[in-house]
Amino acid sequence: MSGIALAAPYLDTDADQLSFALGHPPYTALAVRDVTVGGLAVQLRLLGASHQVFAGPIQETVACLPGQAGGLPETAEHEADGWNYRFGAHVRHFAAAEFRSRVASIRGRAEAHPHALCGIFPGSPEAVTALTVEWRGTGPSWRTWHTYPQSRTIVATHTQLEVR
């Protein structure tokens, strides 16, 4: 799937503004992709303020959330309706050339992936939010990337949902 050129600007302007939450209802999305992996319906949602993924009992939101301070946990775990949920996030800053190379790699990975959603924000081909999902073991596993060209920062998340 190729990247979608988005008509809306970023609502988050830096990685430090991102928050993590479970259980939020759907926010207005710029793009949505419904996929089925391993027989489970998964919805990938690209927001102006980052992303949501809905899979089984989980509603994951990584975004600028009203009333919540920014900052992502390195890890989070949760149990819900017979599922184990594990989330991890990494924030990295890069020199200009390496940032461009990493963003190109993220875009290429999303474009080649059968279950992906990739949005490119106006103003820079390096302002990207990308999501991929696949079945691993006993549940879906998804990865996301949020790129910030103004600070040359990339936020990468990885989530694993497994049947208990």
URVENBEL-V544786 format. One record per residue. N is the residue number from 0. RES is the residue in one letter. SS is DSSP state (@ for helix, = for strand, . for the rest). PHI is phi in whole degrees, -180 to 180 (* if undefined). OMEGA is omega in radians with two decimals (none if undefined). Layout:
# URVENBEL-V544786
{{N:RES:SS:PHI:OMEGA} {N:RES:SS:PHI:OMEGA}}
This chain:
# URVENBEL-V544786
{{0:M:.:*:3.13} {1:S:.:-81:-3.13} {2:G:.:-67:3.12} {3:I:=:-97:3.05} {4:A:=:-76:-3.07} {5:L:.:-93:-3.13} {6:A:.:-95:-3.09} {7:A:.:-107:3.11} {8:P:.:-76:3.00} {9:Y:.:-52:2.91} {10:L:.:-97:3.03} {11:D:.:-100:-3.07} {12:T:.:-109:3.10} {13:D:.:-159:-3.10} {14:A:@:-58:-3.11} {15:D:@:-66:-3.14} {16:Q:@:-88:-3.13} {17:L:.:-74:3.03} {18:S:=:-125:3.14} {19:F:=:-117:3.07} {20:A:=:-152:3.01} {21:L:=:-114:3.01} {22:G:.:91:3.10} {23:H:.:-70:3.03} {24:P:.:-69:-3.14} {25:P:.:-63:2.98} {26:Y:.:-90:3.07} {27:T:.:-59:-3.07} {28:A:.:-106:3.02} {29:L:.:-82:3.10} {30:A:=:-157:-3.14} {31:V:=:-136:3.03} {32:R:=:-135:3.07} {33:D:=:-97:3.12} {34:V:=:-134:3.02} {35:T:=:-123:3.09} {36:V:=:-128:-3.13} {37:G:.:57:-3.13} {38:G:.:84:-3.13} {39:L:=:-104:3.07} {40:A:=:-75:3.11} {41:V:=:-130:3.08} {42:Q:=:-115:3.06} {43:L:=:-97:-3.06} {44:R:=:-127:3.12} {45:L:=:-100:-3.10} {46:L:=:-107:2.98} {47:G:.:-63:3.13} {48:A:.:-106:2.98} {49:S:=:115:-3.02} {50:H:=:-147:2.90} {51:Q:=:-136:3.00} {52:V:=:-131:3.08} {53:F:=:-113:-3.13} {54:A:=:-147:-3.11} {55:G:.:55:-3.11} {56:P:.:-84:-3.00} {57:I:=:-99:2.98} {58:Q:=:-125:-3.10} {59:E:=:-92:3.05} {60:T:=:-127:2.96} {61:V:=:-124:-3.00} {62:A:=:-169:2.93} {63:C:.:-76:-3.05} {64:L:.:-105:-3.13} {65:P:.:-56:3.09} {66:G:.:80:3.12} {67:Q:.:-116:3.08} {68:A:.:-68:3.10} {69:G:.:-74:3.12} {70:G:.:123:3.14} {71:L:.:-98:3.03} {72:P:.:-73:3.03} {73:E:.:-65:3.10} {74:T:=:-144:3.02} {75:A:=:-153:3.10} {76:E:=:-133:-3.10} {77:H:=:-157:3.03} {78:E:=:-116:-3.14} {79:A:=:-152:3.00} {80:D:.:47:3.09} {81:G:.:83:3.13} {82:W:=:-119:2.96} {83:N:=:-103:-3.09} {84:Y:=:-117:3.07} {85:R:=:-131:-3.11} {86:F:=:-124:3.03} {87:G:=:-142:-3.14} {88:A:=:-136:3.08} {89:H:=:-133:3.09} {90:V:=:-118:-3.13} {91:R:=:-134:3.07} {92:H:=:-107:-3.05} {93:F:.:-133:2.93} {94:A:.:-68:-3.00} {95:A:@:-55:-3.08} {96:A:@:-65:-3.14} {97:E:@:-68:3.08} {98:F:@:-58:3.13} {99:R:@:-58:3.14} {100:S:@:-65:-3.14} {101:R:@:-66:3.12} {102:V:@:-64:3.10} {103:A:@:-60:3.12} {104:S:@:-66:3.11} {105:I:@:-62:3.13} {106:R:@:-61:3.12} {107:G:@:-63:3.12} {108:R:@:-62:3.14} {109:A:@:-66:-3.12} {110:E:@:-66:-3.13} {111:A:@:-88:-3.04} {112:H:.:-84:-3.10} {113:P:.:-71:-3.11} {114:H:.:-128:-3.06} {115:A:=:-137:3.00} {116:L:=:-141:-3.08} {117:C:=:-136:3.12} {118:G:=:-117:3.12} {119:I:=:-115:-3.08} {120:F:.:-82:-3.11} {121:P:.:-65:3.08} {122:G:.:100:3.13} {123:S:.:-160:3.06} {124:P:.:-69:3.13} {125:E:.:-101:3.06} {126:A:.:-96:-2.91} {127:V:=:-132:2.84} {128:T:=:-125:-3.10} {129:A:=:-132:3.12} {130:L:=:-134:3.01} {131:T:=:-133:3.09} {132:V:=:-141:3.08} {133:E:=:-153:3.11} {134:W:=:-91:3.10} {135:R:=:-135:3.12} {136:G:.:66:-3.09} {137:T:.:-114:3.12} {138:G:=:-176:3.14} {139:P:=:-77:3.08} {140:S:=:-130:3.11} {141:W:=:-131:3.11} {142:R:=:-125:3.06} {143:T:=:-136:3.07} {144:W:=:-137:3.08} {145:H:=:-126:-3.06} {146:T:=:-112:-3.08} {147:Y:=:-127:-3.07} {148:P:.:-63:-3.10} {149:Q:.:-64:3.10} {150:S:.:-115:-3.10} {151:R:.:54:-3.12} {152:T:=:-114:3.04} {153:I:=:-126:3.02} {154:V:=:-103:3.10} {155:A:=:-117:3.06} {156:T:=:-123:3.07} {157:H:=:-140:-3.13} {158:T:=:-128:3.06} {159:Q:=:-125:3.07} {160:L:=:-118:-3.08} {161:E:=:-130:3.03} {162:V:=:-67:3.10} {163:R:.:-76:none}}
